[in-house]
Amino acid sequence: MPIYEYRRSKTSSGCDVCVDGFEAVHKMSDPRITSCPECDGEVERVMSVASFSTREPSATTLAHANVEKKGFTRYERAGPGSYVKTAGNGPTTLSR
């Protein structure tokens, strides 16, 4: 089951628990948590880093051909806030 991160919503004052954020483990099909378990304030789910493991060496995993084959797009930093696509489908550049 995935681990979801929640933090207070921008419209809620919150308590120490939801201001700092908390994690919850539940099925993807379960409804999102909408209130803090401590203060009952409004919370929202935040994007977090995904984690996965692989038995392949990282050089093989991140090779351009493998990235494209697995359906991912790879970007490399071209400058401050600017990224250039090096593999896969997607926009040629990304910028802030």
Secondary structure by P-SEA (a helix, b strand, c coil): cbbbbbcccccccccccccccbbbbbcccccccccccccccbbbbbbbbbbbbbcccccccccaaaaaaabbbbbccccccbbbbccccccccccc
